[in-house]
Amino acid sequence: MTESIALGINGLSIPPGTHICAFFRGTPERDQIMVPFLMEGLRAGHKCTCIIDDGVDSVRTALGAEVGVPADAAPGQLDILSSQDAYLRRGPFSTQEMIDFWDESVGAALSNQGFPFVRSTGETTWTLKELPSLYEFLTYEAELNRFLPRYPQVILCLYDLDHFGGEILVDILKTHPKVLMGNTILENLYYLEPDEFLAARE
């Protein structure tokens, strides 16, 4: 397994198994992060999964029109899902259900579909509309740090600063070991290991 995975953004790379968050403002900035990240994965032969709040078709169009999905992209190499069809596919959001979703989809991509690596990205603004609080979602973000090392993969979480702020941002930072900020990857000094983060919230 390679020692670093290219993000497709300004020559930046991260180690396999990384759980990283990126902050942006508005859809254009989101796409400046998300589209290159997915395109780099398609070119590298990775399985790519993208979960977004709205505009599944527009993202598919952006991937095809802006830079061109590689002609030799494998069947099933790219999955673009709405937040509703992923995070809420079986009703109310559940940390365990979502970890099971990733376990099944990533495991199948590697074992059944034969991809060597999986890169996934998920938008998060839906949480503010669908969940009574972010307690369960932040539990999920913490638990992802136990899940990531199970497979050759990376997960990029997308947070819109027009919607998230204040104390919520502090907890978001506590659940991500690395942060993509502008053109830089930061080692997150606020990060807490899952047990420590979850114990502090009891």
Rosetta silent file (secondary structure, phi, psi, omega in degrees, C-alpha in Angstrom):
SEQUENCE: MTESIALGINGLSIPPGTHICAFFRGTPERDQIMVPFLMEGLRAGHKCTCIIDDGVDSVRTALGAEVGVPADAAPGQLDILSSQDAYLRRGPFSTQEMIDFWDESVGAALSNQGFPFVRSTGETTWTLKELPSLYEFLTYEAELNRFLPRYPQVILCLYDLDHFGGEILVDILKTHPKVLMGNTILENLYYLEPDEFLAARE
SCORE:     score description
SCORE:     0.000 S_00000001
   1 L     0.000  134.986 -179.627    0.000    0.000    0.000 S_00000001
   2 L   -61.053  153.168 -177.469    1.293    3.439   -0.944 S_00000001
   3 L   -82.074  -15.866  178.738    2.475    5.679    1.880 S_00000001
   4 L  -146.770  150.878 -178.621    0.423    8.670    0.728 S_00000001
   5 E  -118.369  121.854 -179.482   -2.804    9.323   -1.146 S_00000001
   6 E   -68.895  133.908  177.843   -3.052   12.388   -3.387 S_00000001
   7 L   -81.157  -18.859 -174.492   -6.024   14.623   -2.617 S_00000001
   8 L    83.833    8.499 -176.208   -6.046   16.145   -6.089 S_00000001
   9 L  -124.171  109.299  173.396   -5.743   19.591   -4.490 S_00000001
  10 L    52.776   34.365  177.290   -2.539   21.621   -4.876 S_00000001
  11 L    72.542   11.137 -178.438   -0.316   18.552   -4.696 S_00000001
  12 L   -76.906  149.727  177.857   -1.479   17.697   -1.177 S_00000001
  13 E  -144.246  159.355 -179.634   -1.484   14.111    0.067 S_00000001
  14 E  -137.382  157.234  178.369   -2.510   12.194    3.186 S_00000001
  15 L   -72.304  151.967  170.752   -1.682    8.742    4.575 S_00000001
  16 L   -55.855  145.957 -179.385   -4.104    5.840    4.002 S_00000001
  17 L    88.357    5.090 -176.127   -6.565    5.544    6.864 S_00000001
  18 L   -80.591  137.118  170.839   -6.921    9.309    7.299 S_00000001
  19 E  -110.222  110.284 -172.577  -10.145   10.903    8.544 S_00000001
  20 E  -126.954  146.195  174.724   -9.940   14.540    7.460 S_00000001
  21 E  -116.353  151.284  177.621  -12.401   17.433    7.471 S_00000001
  22 E  -129.060  141.012  178.921  -12.531   20.408    5.147 S_00000001
  23 E  -109.303  141.594 -177.724  -14.248   23.738    5.711 S_00000001
  24 E  -150.355  172.985  174.005  -15.796   25.798    2.920 S_00000001
  25 L  -130.372  109.467  175.318  -18.415   28.460    2.252 S_00000001
  26 H    84.227  163.264 -174.976  -21.116   27.671   -0.305 S_00000001
  27 H   -60.691  -42.599  179.531  -21.471   25.155   -3.119 S_00000001
  28 H   -57.920  -43.221  178.420  -18.763   26.581   -5.434 S_00000001
  29 H   -67.421  -37.925  176.312  -16.110   26.253   -2.708 S_00000001
  30 H   -56.573  -47.066 -176.465  -17.406   22.770   -1.837 S_00000001
  31 H   -68.441  -27.629  176.745  -16.968   21.674   -5.430 S_00000001
  32 H   -66.624  -22.851  176.289  -13.438   23.114   -5.575 S_00000001
  33 H   -93.256  -49.548 -169.929  -12.544   20.583   -2.878 S_00000001
  34 H   -71.332  -44.627 -175.533  -14.822   17.665   -3.684 S_00000001
  35 H   -64.626  -48.637  177.003  -14.534   17.418   -7.468 S_00000001
  36 H   -61.830  -36.731  177.910  -10.697   17.282   -7.610 S_00000001
  37 H   -59.527  -45.068  179.507  -10.686   14.803   -4.701 S_00000001
  38 H   -72.387  -40.789  179.736  -13.002   12.454   -6.598 S_00000001
  39 H   -62.087  -40.574  177.417  -11.316   12.972   -9.959 S_00000001
  40 H   -60.416  -40.086  178.257   -7.930   12.086   -8.480 S_00000001
  41 H   -65.346  -42.308  179.150   -9.473    8.895   -7.135 S_00000001
  42 H   -62.489  -42.921  179.333  -11.014    7.967  -10.475 S_00000001
  43 H   -64.694  -32.868 -177.859   -7.700    8.480  -12.240 S_00000001
  44 H   -83.451   -3.616 -178.900   -5.923    6.356   -9.617 S_00000001
  45 L    82.213   19.180  179.011   -8.413    3.491  -10.009 S_00000001
  46 L   -83.691  152.724  165.243   -9.956    3.990   -6.570 S_00000001
  47 E   -73.490  131.748 -177.307  -13.563    3.321   -5.670 S_00000001
  48 E  -122.817  128.825  176.662  -15.121    6.736   -5.025 S_00000001
  49 E  -124.049  130.152 -178.156  -18.220    7.447   -2.952 S_00000001
  50 E  -126.556  124.122  176.943  -19.721   10.919   -2.654 S_00000001
  51 E  -116.667  119.361 -176.924  -22.605   11.773   -0.324 S_00000001
  52 E  -128.914  159.077 -176.298  -24.073   15.246   -0.760 S_00000001
  53 L   -70.507  -48.575 -177.081  -27.070   17.110    0.612 S_00000001
  54 L  -142.608  159.461  171.466  -28.570   18.282   -2.687 S_00000001
  55 L    77.555   43.579  177.696  -27.844   18.258   -6.388 S_00000001
  56 H   -55.541  -44.746 -178.272  -26.680   14.712   -7.076 S_00000001
  57 H   -65.440  -36.997 -178.748  -27.140   15.286  -10.811 S_00000001
  58 H   -67.300  -35.373  177.027  -25.237   18.576  -10.743 S_00000001
  59 H   -68.809  -40.914  177.209  -22.224   16.918   -9.118 S_00000001
  60 H   -60.559  -40.359  177.876  -22.305   14.142  -11.684 S_00000001
  61 H   -64.651  -42.313  179.579  -22.406   16.813  -14.390 S_00000001
  62 H   -61.592  -40.870  179.582  -19.505   18.685  -12.793 S_00000001
  63 H   -66.274  -35.049 -179.511  -17.389   15.566  -12.737 S_00000001
  64 H   -80.788  -40.241 -170.970  -18.151   14.895  -16.387 S_00000001
  65 H   -88.450  -40.399 -173.234  -18.075   18.418  -17.785 S_00000001
  66 L   -71.877  -43.385 -176.399  -15.443   20.294  -15.802 S_00000001
  67 L  -131.982  -10.509  174.874  -12.602   17.846  -16.024 S_00000001
  68 L    84.335  110.109  173.664  -13.998   14.749  -17.674 S_00000001
  69 L   -62.525  130.011 -177.838  -14.551   11.412  -16.000 S_00000001
  70 L   -52.362  136.588 -177.921  -11.771    9.172  -17.334 S_00000001
  71 L   -61.848  -27.668 -178.177  -12.946    7.097  -20.279 S_00000001
  72 L   -95.697   15.230  176.482  -11.433    3.994  -18.708 S_00000001
  73 L   -59.065  134.954 -175.543  -13.200    4.488  -15.349 S_00000001
  74 L   -71.907  150.760  174.564  -14.418    1.094  -14.194 S_00000001
  75 L   -57.987  134.632  179.610  -18.144    0.296  -13.986 S_00000001
  76 L    75.225   10.667 -177.372  -19.405    1.136  -10.514 S_00000001
  77 L   -72.245  -28.765 -177.151  -16.269    3.086   -9.702 S_00000001
  78 E  -120.738  123.118  172.975  -18.203    6.241   -8.736 S_00000001
  79 E  -115.899  125.304  174.639  -21.244    6.345   -6.442 S_00000001
  80 E  -118.413  116.582 -175.094  -22.988    9.682   -5.828 S_00000001
  81 E  -121.833  150.501  171.823  -25.704    9.470   -3.187 S_00000001
  82 E   -77.678  156.597  176.933  -27.948   11.993   -1.493 S_00000001
  83 H   -57.594  -38.273 -179.987  -27.597   12.406    2.260 S_00000001
  84 H   -60.679  -40.270 -176.362  -31.146   11.071    2.595 S_00000001
  85 H   -81.175   -6.856  179.199  -30.240    7.864    0.742 S_00000001
  86 H  -114.237  -69.483 -175.449  -27.121    7.244    2.817 S_00000001
  87 L   -66.152  -29.507 -174.470  -27.251    8.686    6.327 S_00000001
  88 L  -118.758   23.912 -172.348  -31.039    8.302    6.642 S_00000001
  89 L   -65.941  -23.091 -179.479  -31.627    5.295    4.407 S_00000001
  90 L  -119.025   26.788  178.768  -33.178    3.219    7.204 S_00000001
  91 L   105.437 -146.007 -177.307  -34.948    5.976    9.094 S_00000001
  92 L   -55.209  145.890 -177.698  -33.529    8.062   11.954 S_00000001
  93 L   -61.483  137.545  178.690  -29.767    8.520   11.916 S_00000001
  94 L  -139.126  130.537  177.103  -27.797    5.879   13.791 S_00000001
  95 H   -56.567  -48.718 -176.873  -24.061    5.706   14.334 S_00000001
  96 H   -64.920  -40.216  178.036  -24.058    1.916   14.099 S_00000001
  97 H   -60.818  -40.194 -177.824  -26.212    1.870   10.963 S_00000001
  98 H   -73.748  -37.702  174.605  -23.844    4.289    9.265 S_00000001
  99 H   -63.355  -39.268  176.572  -20.721    2.408   10.290 S_00000001
 100 H   -62.734  -38.967  177.279  -22.422   -0.737    8.936 S_00000001
 101 H   -58.022  -49.021  179.991  -23.112    1.131    5.680 S_00000001
 102 H   -66.056  -40.781 -179.636  -19.427    1.962    5.270 S_00000001
 103 H   -59.473  -45.047 -179.720  -18.346   -1.514    6.338 S_00000001
 104 H   -68.534  -47.173 -174.652  -20.589   -3.123    3.724 S_00000001
 105 H   -71.848  -41.754  179.236  -19.856   -0.700    0.891 S_00000001
 106 H   -69.647  -43.201  177.908  -16.102   -0.423    1.434 S_00000001
 107 H   -59.021  -42.804  179.607  -15.758   -4.159    2.023 S_00000001
 108 H   -66.681  -39.377  179.620  -17.682   -4.914   -1.171 S_00000001
 109 H   -61.395  -39.329 -178.021  -15.627   -2.422   -3.202 S_00000001
 110 H   -80.563  -43.525 -173.309  -12.385   -4.081   -2.121 S_00000001
 111 H   -86.737  -47.789 -174.314  -13.439   -7.739   -2.066 S_00000001
 112 L   -89.454  -40.857 -177.631  -16.166   -8.059   -4.681 S_00000001
 113 L   -88.772  -16.445  173.670  -15.447   -5.216   -7.075 S_00000001
 114 L    81.247   17.750  177.271  -11.680   -5.560   -6.864 S_00000001
 115 L   -77.734  145.031 -177.633  -10.742   -1.941   -6.218 S_00000001
 116 L   -82.350  -17.025 -172.490   -7.413   -1.452   -4.407 S_00000001
 117 L  -157.925  151.576  179.218   -8.476    1.592   -2.416 S_00000001
 118 E  -126.545  130.735  172.124  -11.622    3.506   -1.445 S_00000001
 119 E  -122.026  134.228 -175.528  -11.994    7.243   -1.039 S_00000001
 120 E  -131.637  150.001  176.211  -15.222    8.713    0.309 S_00000001
 121 E  -140.456  141.510 -177.535  -16.520   12.187    0.959 S_00000001
 122 E  -137.887  132.184  175.240  -19.640   13.309    2.801 S_00000001
 123 E   -86.252  153.833 -166.901  -21.426   16.623    3.150 S_00000001
 124 L  -127.756   -2.582 -175.140  -22.905   17.374    6.556 S_00000001
 125 L   -62.292  -26.245  178.574  -25.272   20.362    6.435 S_00000001
 126 H   -54.513  -29.487 -176.058  -28.263   17.980    6.406 S_00000001
 127 H   -60.523  -32.132 -176.874  -27.598   17.269   10.091 S_00000001
 128 H   -72.860  -21.406  179.399  -28.788   20.737   11.081 S_00000001
 129 H   -96.822  -31.990 -169.805  -32.175   20.144    9.454 S_00000001
 130 H  -100.156  -20.750 -174.197  -32.756   16.467   10.206 S_00000001
 131 L  -111.173  139.989  178.949  -31.343   15.891   13.698 S_00000001
 132 L   -66.166  -27.601  173.829  -32.624   17.318   16.996 S_00000001
 133 L  -153.691  170.390 -179.449  -29.003   17.712   18.117 S_00000001
 134 L   -94.080    9.129 -176.300  -25.571   16.810   16.801 S_00000001
 135 H   -56.540  -51.717 -176.908  -24.799   14.454   19.685 S_00000001
 136 H   -67.374  -38.319 -178.900  -25.332   11.251   17.705 S_00000001
 137 H   -67.311  -38.737  177.971  -23.612   12.569   14.582 S_00000001
 138 H   -69.875  -30.012  171.531  -20.522   13.610   16.526 S_00000001
 139 H   -61.426  -43.338  177.203  -20.488   10.161   18.117 S_00000001
 140 H   -60.922  -45.928  179.879  -20.422    8.789   14.573 S_00000001
 141 H   -60.196  -39.420  177.847  -17.584   11.106   13.582 S_00000001
 142 H   -65.781  -43.249 -178.085  -15.574    9.894   16.569 S_00000001
 143 H   -67.418  -25.266  176.100  -16.298    6.231   15.796 S_00000001
 144 H   -58.084  -28.418 -179.654  -15.122    6.691   12.212 S_00000001
 145 H   -70.132  -21.311  171.720  -11.613    6.967   13.647 S_00000001
 146 H   -83.028  -31.637 -176.330  -11.869    3.348   14.800 S_00000001
 147 H   -75.969  -38.688 -173.550  -13.334    2.258   11.470 S_00000001
 148 H   -51.792  -43.950 -175.901  -10.821    3.892    9.103 S_00000001
 149 H   -68.661  -10.262 -177.545   -7.858    1.590    9.879 S_00000001
 150 H   -67.553  -27.474 -173.109   -9.875   -1.529    8.964 S_00000001
 151 L  -136.761  160.053  170.652   -9.504   -0.925    5.221 S_00000001
 152 L   -73.291  101.711 -172.828   -7.271    0.888    2.714 S_00000001
 153 E  -163.053  165.532  166.647   -9.324    4.078    2.547 S_00000001
 154 E  -138.028  151.397  175.951   -9.643    7.765    3.343 S_00000001
 155 E  -129.902  128.459  179.597  -12.744    9.768    4.302 S_00000001
 156 E  -112.226  115.835  179.680  -13.123   13.508    3.716 S_00000001
 157 E   -97.543  135.888 -172.836  -15.924   15.229    5.683 S_00000001
 158 E  -111.947  122.954 -178.118  -17.248   18.520    4.315 S_00000001
 159 E  -123.823  124.281 -179.374  -18.490   21.319    6.601 S_00000001
 160 E   -87.349  116.118 -177.741  -20.019   24.565    5.326 S_00000001
 161 L   -68.984  -12.119  173.642  -18.946   27.466    7.562 S_00000001
 162 L   -73.293  -13.779 -178.197  -22.061   29.373    6.529 S_00000001
 163 L  -119.473  -27.995 -178.661  -23.998   26.834    8.621 S_00000001
 164 L  -108.260  138.693  177.732  -21.593   25.541   11.280 S_00000001
 165 L  -165.307  178.431  173.265  -19.942   27.714   13.875 S_00000001
 166 L    60.787 -136.155 -175.716  -19.127   28.276   17.533 S_00000001
 167 H   -62.566  -31.820  179.191  -19.089   25.310   19.906 S_00000001
 168 H   -60.130  -42.583  179.997  -20.134   22.894   17.163 S_00000001
 169 H   -61.416  -36.668  178.960  -16.928   23.631   15.263 S_00000001
 170 H   -61.563  -45.127  179.112  -14.876   22.831   18.364 S_00000001
 171 H   -67.796  -35.458  176.196  -16.472   19.376   18.616 S_00000001
 172 H   -60.160  -44.877  179.688  -16.045   18.823   14.881 S_00000001
 173 H   -63.820  -34.810 -178.653  -12.347   19.523   15.257 S_00000001
 174 H   -66.720  -17.173 -176.521  -12.082   17.126   18.187 S_00000001
 175 L  -105.202    4.247 -178.928  -13.216   14.231   15.956 S_00000001
 176 L  -126.729  118.026 -179.153  -10.877   14.773   12.969 S_00000001
 177 L   -64.462  -28.400 -179.352   -7.129   14.107   13.211 S_00000001
 178 E  -131.080  151.966 -179.365   -6.418   16.284   10.166 S_00000001
 179 E  -130.642  131.165  171.770   -7.980   19.433    8.728 S_00000001
 180 E   -92.481  114.152 -177.966   -7.844   20.740    5.166 S_00000001
 181 E  -126.439  107.014 -176.301   -7.764   24.527    5.476 S_00000001
 182 L    64.386 -120.520 -178.714   -7.323   26.394    2.221 S_00000001
 183 L  -104.246   22.016 -173.770   -4.226   24.959    0.547 S_00000001
 184 E  -132.386  142.480  170.486   -2.826   23.364    3.694 S_00000001
 185 E  -100.684  123.211 -177.961   -3.309   20.140    5.639 S_00000001
 186 E  -105.714  135.627  167.699   -3.074   20.784    9.365 S_00000001
 187 E   -72.968  121.332 -169.700   -2.313   18.262   12.077 S_00000001
 188 L   -82.644  110.121 -178.823   -5.232   18.938   14.370 S_00000001
 189 L   -72.000  -15.984 -179.702   -4.070   19.832   17.870 S_00000001
 190 L   -89.723   -7.172 -175.025   -7.673   19.685   19.137 S_00000001
 191 L   -63.628  137.783  174.543   -8.206   16.066   18.061 S_00000001
 192 L  -120.298  140.227  173.873   -9.199   13.558   20.741 S_00000001
 193 L   -60.686  152.076 -173.863   -9.079    9.777   20.427 S_00000001
 194 H   -51.547  -46.290 -178.739  -12.594    8.265   20.307 S_00000001
 195 H   -61.170  -41.563 -178.754  -12.614    6.966   23.889 S_00000001
 196 H   -67.495  -43.797  178.944  -11.431   10.301   25.238 S_00000001
 197 H   -62.379  -46.944 -177.181  -13.911   12.310   23.173 S_00000001
 198 H   -68.890  -36.259  178.600  -16.867   10.111   24.060 S_00000001
 199 H   -65.986  -34.651 -178.559  -15.969    9.974   27.756 S_00000001
 200 H   -69.995  -16.989 -177.508  -15.816   13.768   27.929 S_00000001
 201 L   -97.737   -4.383 -177.951  -19.401   13.974   26.684 S_00000001
 202 L   -77.728    0.000    0.000  -20.917   11.599   29.261 S_00000001
